[in-house]
Amino acid sequence: MKRFFCTVFLLGIVTGCVEDKPRPEGNLEVVPLQVVNHSFEAMEVINQQRKMNISVKHHIRDQDVYVECYIPSFTFKEKGGKKVDGEGHLQLSVDGKVVDHIQTAAFVIKGLEKGTHTFEIEVVHNDSTSYELKKSWNATIQ
């Protein structure tokens, strides 16, 4: 008899502990979407290009200038090749003269003479046409 009551008691506990708990009713209402226009006409999609921007940081150590450029969604490629949006290289000018075409985001300008220099970085396509994106600054080498 004791076994029977223990078995019924354990069976009651096991069947009472289930995951199906009642959920409280709320004010939530789900409304299905209704499509009004069922036409299959072609729609013109407009390509929205983001305006490119360039961020340049530089640091001077002795007669060298360490430069780091950040251009979102831009891939550096060597000079030459087809014009592809979002690809290209940097054209570096020092004191108004083009000195190099650079294919990396960070670089060092070495061996500058003492004095104040004007630096300009222009972002260009693979075929060297301009993105019309330039950044210039002055730095003094001591």
Secondary structure as a PSIPRED ss2 file (coil, helix, strand):
# PSIPRED VFORMAT (PSIPRED V4.0)

   1 M C   1.000  0.000  0.000
   2 K H   0.000  1.000  0.000
   3 R H   0.000  1.000  0.000
   4 F H   0.000  1.000  0.000
   5 F H   0.000  1.000  0.000
   6 C H   0.000  1.000  0.000
   7 T H   0.000  1.000  0.000
   8 V H   0.000  1.000  0.000
   9 F H   0.000  1.000  0.000
  10 L H   0.000  1.000  0.000
  11 L H   0.000  1.000  0.000
  12 G H   0.000  1.000  0.000
  13 I H   0.000  1.000  0.000
  14 V H   0.000  1.000  0.000
  15 T H   0.000  1.000  0.000
  16 G H   0.000  1.000  0.000
  17 C C   1.000  0.000  0.000
  18 V C   1.000  0.000  0.000
  19 E C   1.000  0.000  0.000
  20 D C   1.000  0.000  0.000
  21 K C   1.000  0.000  0.000
  22 P C   1.000  0.000  0.000
  23 R C   1.000  0.000  0.000
  24 P C   1.000  0.000  0.000
  25 E C   1.000  0.000  0.000
  26 G C   1.000  0.000  0.000
  27 N C   1.000  0.000  0.000
  28 L C   1.000  0.000  0.000
  29 E C   1.000  0.000  0.000
  30 V C   1.000  0.000  0.000
  31 V C   1.000  0.000  0.000
  32 P C   1.000  0.000  0.000
  33 L C   1.000  0.000  0.000
  34 Q C   1.000  0.000  0.000
  35 V C   1.000  0.000  0.000
  36 V C   1.000  0.000  0.000
  37 N C   1.000  0.000  0.000
  38 H C   1.000  0.000  0.000
  39 S C   1.000  0.000  0.000
  40 F C   1.000  0.000  0.000
  41 E C   1.000  0.000  0.000
  42 A C   1.000  0.000  0.000
  43 M C   1.000  0.000  0.000
  44 E C   1.000  0.000  0.000
  45 V C   1.000  0.000  0.000
  46 I C   1.000  0.000  0.000
  47 N C   1.000  0.000  0.000
  48 Q C   1.000  0.000  0.000
  49 Q C   1.000  0.000  0.000
  50 R C   1.000  0.000  0.000
  51 K C   1.000  0.000  0.000
  52 M C   1.000  0.000  0.000
  53 N C   1.000  0.000  0.000
  54 I C   1.000  0.000  0.000
  55 S E   0.000  0.000  1.000
  56 V E   0.000  0.000  1.000
  57 K E   0.000  0.000  1.000
  58 H E   0.000  0.000  1.000
  59 H E   0.000  0.000  1.000
  60 I E   0.000  0.000  1.000
  61 R E   0.000  0.000  1.000
  62 D C   1.000  0.000  0.000
  63 Q C   1.000  0.000  0.000
  64 D E   0.000  0.000  1.000
  65 V E   0.000  0.000  1.000
  66 Y E   0.000  0.000  1.000
  67 V E   0.000  0.000  1.000
  68 E E   0.000  0.000  1.000
  69 C E   0.000  0.000  1.000
  70 Y E   0.000  0.000  1.000
  71 I C   1.000  0.000  0.000
  72 P C   1.000  0.000  0.000
  73 S C   1.000  0.000  0.000
  74 F C   1.000  0.000  0.000
  75 T E   0.000  0.000  1.000
  76 F E   0.000  0.000  1.000
  77 K C   1.000  0.000  0.000
  78 E C   1.000  0.000  0.000
  79 K C   1.000  0.000  0.000
  80 G C   1.000  0.000  0.000
  81 G C   1.000  0.000  0.000
  82 K C   1.000  0.000  0.000
  83 K C   1.000  0.000  0.000
  84 V C   1.000  0.000  0.000
  85 D C   1.000  0.000  0.000
  86 G C   1.000  0.000  0.000
  87 E E   0.000  0.000  1.000
  88 G E   0.000  0.000  1.000
  89 H E   0.000  0.000  1.000
  90 L E   0.000  0.000  1.000
  91 Q E   0.000  0.000  1.000
  92 L E   0.000  0.000  1.000
  93 S E   0.000  0.000  1.000
  94 V E   0.000  0.000  1.000
  95 D C   1.000  0.000  0.000
  96 G C   1.000  0.000  0.000
  97 K E   0.000  0.000  1.000
  98 V E   0.000  0.000  1.000
  99 V E   0.000  0.000  1.000
 100 D E   0.000  0.000  1.000
 101 H E   0.000  0.000  1.000
 102 I E   0.000  0.000  1.000
 103 Q C   1.000  0.000  0.000
 104 T C   1.000  0.000  0.000
 105 A C   1.000  0.000  0.000
 106 A E   0.000  0.000  1.000
 107 F E   0.000  0.000  1.000
 108 V E   0.000  0.000  1.000
 109 I E   0.000  0.000  1.000
 110 K C   1.000  0.000  0.000
 111 G C   1.000  0.000  0.000
 112 L C   1.000  0.000  0.000
 113 E C   1.000  0.000  0.000
 114 K C   1.000  0.000  0.000
 115 G E   0.000  0.000  1.000
 116 T E   0.000  0.000  1.000
 117 H E   0.000  0.000  1.000
 118 T E   0.000  0.000  1.000
 119 F E   0.000  0.000  1.000
 120 E E   0.000  0.000  1.000
 121 I E   0.000  0.000  1.000
 122 E E   0.000  0.000  1.000
 123 V E   0.000  0.000  1.000
 124 V E   0.000  0.000  1.000
 125 H C   1.000  0.000  0.000
 126 N C   1.000  0.000  0.000
 127 D C   1.000  0.000  0.000
 128 S C   1.000  0.000  0.000
 129 T C   1.000  0.000  0.000
 130 S E   0.000  0.000  1.000
 131 Y E   0.000  0.000  1.000
 132 E E   0.000  0.000  1.000
 133 L E   0.000  0.000  1.000
 134 K E   0.000  0.000  1.000
 135 K E   0.000  0.000  1.000
 136 S E   0.000  0.000  1.000
 137 W E   0.000  0.000  1.000
 138 N E   0.000  0.000  1.000
 139 A E   0.000  0.000  1.000
 140 T E   0.000  0.000  1.000
 141 I E   0.000  0.000  1.000
 142 Q C   1.000  0.000  0.000
